[in-house]
Amino acid sequence: MESLKPTDVLDIERIQADFPILAREVKPGVKVVYLDSTATTQKPVQVIETMNEYYRRSNANIHRGIHVLAEEATALYEDARVTVAKFINAPAARQIIFTRNTTESINLVAQTWGRVNLNPADVVILTEMEHHSNLVPWQILAAQKNLQLEFIPVDAQGYLDLEVYRSLLDLNPKLVAFTQMSNVLGTINPAMEMTQMAHDSGAIVLIDGAQSVPHFPVDVQELGADFLVFSGHKMCGPTGVGVLYGRKKLLEEMPPFLGGGDMIKRVQLRSFIPNSIPYKFEAGTPAIAEAIGLGAAVDYLQQVGLDAIAAQEQVVVDYALERLSEVPGVTVYGPEAIDRGGVTAFNLDGVHAHDVAQVLDGDGVAVRAGHHCAMPLHDKLNIPASARASYYLYNSVEDVDKLIDAIYKVKKIFRL
Ligand SMILES: Cc1ncc(COP(=O)(O)O)c(C=O)c1O
């Protein structure tokens, strides 16, 4: 049965024109169909030009110089912090720490807040759907401090089991850390409800926003998150810059993460006095151009509109789920379209995910294959790997058609 093709919410042709790479032919006559935005997103010309302009006009080290270039660079960097703070409705810009990425933000919290506040036998609750970034830092800390890690299970439909979560909270955890959206199942977790439940039991909450902040409006005050972490490169910004948002009191009480320049007020040969937030956590020369690029990415996303981006992704993922379900032998992992963001991880019976991805690549369809840094989740699903198509503001329903056509080609090649 032929599917009825839905209409894109955004003017995709206009959006695509902002992303030079999307015009690229990856093979003669074959344009890229980029379906790997969960791994990293493409960058609009507005971000590329902002970074170019910074290097052409204003490049200097920040916070130290008194010359024009240093002042300009500092102002641009600090403006980016304000832009990011407003984007997630943080009460103050100094609650935004620039890190390298989500991974570094979580390690920072584990090795500063965690090292000071967690003690042997303390309970930390995570989930079975976490990215390795939100597992391994806690495993390292658990080994250092003899902590007890507990996991909210994922059910057969790809939802977190909130009844088990409720019973785990009886263990009086000190910390609950979970992803707002799974990078494999696409599940959008009820972050506000989960945060409230954790707070009712006295726990601190860290939300991994790597897959949520880029895709739909996230308001830290509404969520009640104590910590929220995300990466610039997954939201049209450059690699090398990420964000840690934290409650002011927590950040102020946390010891520094890395030691060096900029993170100090005063240094003597045998001691130092740390700087105030956010600088206390930004040791050394930061990724200046990248932070400025992230600010430009946020401006770009806001100009398109986060609600419109979310609506576009919803149309595309609905259509993708429908079309994928029509292909014999395809299994898609995760919940109903209504509870998921723009991710469809799948397998085709009889073909390894890597082979699927390789054939798709022949038609310019770029998907990811593997465990997507979520090995425990793949173990739970009882699969070694999956192929993952993921969608962002520049993907149209036509891209889904190209994906489906390429999957039929895989079936043909493998005589399925
Ligand atoms: C849910 C989630 N958390 C964390 C990360 C890690 O992000 P980064 O590699 O930018 O640190 C990712 C990356 O795919 C992710 O999807």
PDBQT file of the ligand as one rigid body, heavy atoms in Angstrom, charges set to zero:
ROOT
HETATM    1  C1  LIG A 501      22.325  11.184  24.784  1.00  0.00    +0.000 C 
HETATM    2  C2  LIG A 501      23.760  11.510  24.556  1.00  0.00    +0.000 A 
HETATM    3  N1  LIG A 501      24.535  11.818  25.605  1.00  0.00    +0.000 NA
HETATM    4  C3  LIG A 501      25.823  12.138  25.460  1.00  0.00    +0.000 A 
HETATM    5  C4  LIG A 501      26.417  12.151  24.231  1.00  0.00    +0.000 A 
HETATM    6  C5  LIG A 501      27.869  12.508  24.116  1.00  0.00    +0.000 C 
HETATM    7  O1  LIG A 501      28.031  13.681  23.428  1.00  0.00    +0.000 OA
HETATM    8  P1  LIG A 501      29.514  14.212  23.112  1.00  0.00    +0.000 P 
HETATM    9  O2  LIG A 501      30.189  13.129  22.338  1.00  0.00    +0.000 OA
HETATM   10  O3  LIG A 501      29.278  15.447  22.330  1.00  0.00    +0.000 OA
HETATM   11  O4  LIG A 501      30.161  14.450  24.423  1.00  0.00    +0.000 OA
HETATM   12  C6  LIG A 501      25.669  11.817  23.110  1.00  0.00    +0.000 A 
HETATM   13  C7  LIG A 501      26.297  11.748  21.777  1.00  0.00    +0.000 C 
HETATM   14  O5  LIG A 501      25.835  11.090  20.875  1.00  0.00    +0.000 OA
HETATM   15  C8  LIG A 501      24.304  11.497  23.279  1.00  0.00    +0.000 A 
HETATM   16  O6  LIG A 501      23.546  11.178  22.234  1.00  0.00    +0.000 OA
ENDROOT
TORSDOF 0
